[in-house]
Amino acid sequence: MTDLSSVAKMAGVSRATAARAFSAPELLRPNTLDRVLAASQQLGFRPNRVAQQLRTQSTRIIGVLIPTLSNPVFAEQLQAMESAAQQLGYSLLVATTDYQPEQEAAMVESMLRQRVDGLILTVADADNSVVLAQLTHEKVPVVLVHNPAHHTTIPAIGVDNYRAMYEVTTYLQDLGHCHIGMLTGPIWQSDRARLRYQGYQQAMTDRGQQALPAIEMPTHTRTSFNVLLPYLQGRFGLTALLCSNDLLALSAIGGLTRAGYQVPEQVSVVGFDGIELGRHVFPSLCSVVQPRDELGRCAIATLMLLLDGQPPASSVVAHYLRLGESMSPPAANTPHDR
């Protein structure tokens, strides 16, 4: 039977070094780690994870909580996190919550029972989260992604949602748009959506234009055209729509097109997230880009600092506007009545 000593001998390292390749690979030089892993694969050796966990009190598992996998922004971020974690010898335990706070508490409790080494969370509302308040009594390190954590010491990784939406609203205003509205899902379910709305609201106020109430859709990923239609009609019908995420924006474009509206000639549409799908549809989606790879890698790096006993700070990741065919200046005489 192949054992660790056989792997060490083939790799030309000590047994202790071979053991570190499976328990703490980040401590080894890359060429040494590669030799040990190659030898273990050739010999068919599999380390006893249960025994390692009992010795080190570490599962090498990170719990990751996200609202949904149906939105590619979370899936793309998760892929980057998994790659970064694997390079450090960690695995991910992933759960989704569908933006429901009660689900957050249940999923986090399940992860804690499985003795995860740390948690990376995206919750509905960080400042009013019951689960985050409960986690202050736990020893497990926690990192927030996307959530602005104003009333907690938990480090948070994300873009400046307020500033990003303020800037893109100003961009539309500079193109000549005066009648701009913002689509969101249920706004009480997302602190990010509320900050984005506040950015839109302030930009409109600063130009002396009327900021409409958020146009709330039944879900975060699908537009109800019947809800949207009244805002498009009449003398002051909207000529531009800001959407709190890209899936809402793509759904809005579909609804507009089916109803006979031309995008962007009659209504410009701008998303938020910068998912890859937006590049490949027609018209291509103009969107505020959150760099998902950087968010994922930064979240893992921040959690590693916490596990190492170092106090990391929150990080604001730079956003940018990806131009697309879904945005243009407003037409001189845009017809809205239909």
ZAMARGU-4260 file (C-alpha; in steps of 0.2 Angstrom, whole numbers, plus 5000, padded with zeros to 4 digits):
<rodrens>
0) 5000/5000/5000 | 5007/5017/4995 | 5010/5029/5010 | 5017/5046/5013 | 5035/5039/5015
5) 5034/5032/4998 | 5029/5049/4991 | 5042/5058/5000 | 5056/5046/4994 | 5050/5047/4976
10) 5049/5066/4977 | 5066/5067/4985 | 5060/5076/5001 | 5058/5073/5019 | 5042/5065/5026
15) 5037/5081/5035 | 5039/5091/5019 | 5028/5079/5009 | 5015/5081/5023 | 5015/5100/5022
20) 5011/5098/5003 | 4994/5092/5008 | 4991/5101/5025 | 4999/5118/5021 | 5005/5119/5002
25) 5007/5138/5003 | 5022/5135/5014 | 5032/5125/5001 | 5041/5132/4986 | 5032/5129/4970
30) 5044/5117/4962 | 5044/5106/4978 | 5026/5106/4979 | 5025/5101/4961 | 5037/5086/4964
35) 5027/5080/4979 | 5010/5081/4970 | 5017/5072/4954 | 5024/5058/4965 | 5007/5056/4974
40) 4998/5055/4958 | 5010/5043/4951 | 5009/5032/4966 | 4990/5034/4968 | 4992/5041/4986
45) 4977/5050/4994 | 4980/5059/5010 | 4968/5055/5025 | 4959/5071/5027 | 4950/5066/5042
50) 4966/5062/5051 | 4973/5079/5046 | 4958/5088/5052 | 4959/5080/5069 | 4977/5084/5071
55) 4977/5102/5065 | 4959/5107/5070 | 4957/5114/5052 | 4946/5107/5038 | 4954/5117/5024
60) 4936/5122/5019 | 4929/5139/5016 | 4911/5142/5017 | 4904/5154/5004 | 4887/5161/5004
65) 4879/5170/4989 | 4862/5175/4985 | 4860/5165/4969 | 4870/5156/4955 | 4857/5162/4942
70) 4866/5179/4941 | 4882/5176/4932 | 4891/5190/4942 | 4891/5178/4957 | 4895/5163/4946
75) 4910/5172/4938 | 4916/5178/4955 | 4914/5161/4963 | 4925/5153/4949 | 4939/5165/4953
80) 4937/5161/4972 | 4938/5143/4969 | 4954/5144/4958 | 4963/5155/4972 | 4957/5144/4986
85) 4963/5128/4977 | 4981/5135/4975 | 4981/5137/4994 | 4975/5120/4997 | 4957/5125/5002
90) 4940/5119/4996 | 4924/5129/4995 | 4907/5124/5003 | 4894/5135/4993 | 4876/5139/4998
95) 4863/5151/4990 | 4850/5161/4999 | 4839/5168/4986 | 4841/5185/4995 | 4831/5178/5010
100) 4839/5183/5027 | 4831/5168/5035 | 4840/5157/5023 | 4856/5166/5027 | 4855/5161/5045
105) 4851/5143/5041 | 4865/5141/5029 | 4878/5149/5040 | 4873/5138/5054 | 4875/5123/5043
110) 4893/5129/5038 | 4898/5132/5056 | 4893/5114/5061 | 4904/5108/5047 | 4918/5117/5055
115) 4923/5128/5040 | 4939/5138/5043 | 4932/5154/5037 | 4917/5162/5029 | 4915/5173/5014
120) 4897/5180/5013 | 4886/5191/5002 | 4871/5195/5013 | 4855/5205/5009 | 4858/5219/5020
125) 4874/5220/5030 | 4869/5234/5042 | 4853/5225/5048 | 4859/5207/5046 | 4855/5195/5061
130) 4867/5183/5055 | 4882/5195/5055 | 4877/5200/5073 | 4877/5182/5078 | 4894/5179/5070
135) 4902/5192/5081 | 4901/5179/5095 | 4910/5166/5084 | 4929/5164/5082 | 4928/5160/5064
140) 4934/5174/5052 | 4922/5182/5041 | 4924/5192/5025 | 4910/5201/5016 | 4909/5203/4997
145) 4898/5216/4988 | 4891/5222/5005 | 4895/5239/5012 | 4898/5236/5030 | 4895/5253/5039
150) 4890/5246/5056 | 4902/5231/5058 | 4920/5228/5059 | 4919/5214/5047 | 4931/5218/5032
155) 4921/5220/5015 | 4927/5219/4997 | 4917/5228/4984 | 4915/5242/4972 | 4908/5259/4977
160) 4890/5256/4972 | 4884/5274/4976 | 4899/5282/4966 | 4897/5270/4951 | 4878/5274/4948
165) 4881/5293/4951 | 4894/5293/4938 | 4884/5283/4925 | 4869/5294/4928 | 4880/5309/4925
170) 4886/5301/4909 | 4868/5299/4903 | 4864/5317/4907 | 4879/5323/4898 | 4872/5314/4882
175) 4857/5324/4884 | 4845/5313/4894 | 4833/5322/4906 | 4820/5308/4909 | 4830/5294/4917
180) 4823/5280/4928 | 4830/5266/4938 | 4824/5248/4939 | 4828/5237/4953 | 4822/5221/4961
185) 4814/5221/4978 | 4824/5235/4985 | 4823/5230/5003 | 4832/5214/4999 | 4848/5222/4993
190) 4859/5235/5001 | 4869/5237/4985 | 4853/5241/4975 | 4849/5255/4988 | 4866/5263/4987
195) 4865/5262/4968 | 4848/5271/4969 | 4855/5284/4980 | 4869/5288/4968 | 4856/5290/4954
200) 4845/5300/4965 | 4859/5312/4970 | 4865/5314/4952 | 4848/5319/4946 | 4846/5331/4961
205) 4863/5339/4957 | 4857/5343/4939 | 4840/5350/4945 | 4831/5335/4937 | 4817/5324/4945
210) 4823/5308/4952 | 4809/5295/4951 | 4806/5282/4965 | 4814/5266/4961 | 4804/5256/4948
215) 4804/5239/4958 | 4802/5223/4948 | 4795/5207/4957 | 4812/5198/4956 | 4830/5204/4954
220) 4833/5196/4937 | 4817/5198/4927 | 4808/5214/4921 | 4789/5215/4921 | 4785/5226/4906
225) 4767/5230/4913 | 4776/5238/4928 | 4788/5248/4917 | 4776/5253/4903 | 4767/5268/4912
230) 4785/5276/4914 | 4788/5276/4896 | 4772/5284/4890 | 4767/5303/4889 | 4776/5319/4887
235) 4789/5315/4900 | 4791/5296/4896 | 4808/5290/4901 | 4822/5290/4888 | 4835/5280/4898
240) 4834/5266/4910 | 4847/5262/4923 | 4846/5244/4930 | 4853/5238/4946 | 4860/5223/4938
245) 4863/5216/4920 | 4850/5203/4920 | 4837/5216/4923 | 4844/5226/4909 | 4844/5212/4897
250) 4826/5208/4902 | 4821/5226/4900 | 4829/5226/4882 | 4819/5211/4878 | 4802/5218/4884
255) 4805/5235/4876 | 4809/5226/4859 | 4794/5215/4860 | 4783/5230/4863 | 4790/5239/4848
260) 4802/5251/4856 | 4819/5254/4848 | 4834/5252/4860 | 4843/5264/4861 | 4835/5276/4848
265) 4820/5278/4859 | 4825/5271/4876 | 4843/5269/4882 | 4847/5254/4894 | 4862/5253/4905
270) 4866/5238/4917 | 4877/5235/4932 | 4889/5221/4934 | 4897/5219/4917 | 4894/5201/4914
275) 4901/5193/4899 | 4884/5189/4891 | 4881/5207/4889 | 4895/5209/4876 | 4887/5196/4865
280) 4869/5201/4863 | 4862/5214/4851 | 4862/5228/4855 | 4877/5225/4866 | 4874/5230/4884
285) 4882/5246/4891 | 4886/5242/4909 | 4895/5247/4925 | 4908/5233/4927 | 4912/5225/4943
290) 4929/5215/4941 | 4923/5198/4947 | 4940/5190/4946 | 4948/5203/4956 | 4933/5203/4969
295) 4935/5184/4971 | 4954/5184/4973 | 4953/5199/4985 | 4941/5190/4996 | 4951/5174/4997
300) 4967/5184/5000 | 4958/5194/5014 | 4952/5179/5022 | 4969/5171/5022 | 4976/5187/5031
305) 4962/5184/5045 | 4967/5166/5046 | 4985/5171/5049 | 4980/5183/5063 | 4982/5199/5053
310) 4969/5212/5053 | 4965/5217/5035 | 4955/5232/5030 | 4940/5233/5019 | 4945/5235/5000
315) 4936/5246/4987 | 4938/5238/4970 | 4939/5250/4955 | 4923/5250/4943 | 4922/5256/4925
320) 4909/5259/4912 | 4909/5247/4898 | 4901/5256/4883 | 4889/5247/4872 | 4876/5248/4859
325) 4861/5249/4871 | 4865/5268/4875 | 4865/5283/4864 | 4860/5302/4865 | 4841/5304/4866
330) 4832/5306/4849 | 4826/5324/4846 | 4808/5319/4845 | 4806/5303/4854 | 4788/5296/4852
335) 4782/5289/4868 | 4763/5287/4866 | 4758/5270/4859
</rodrens>
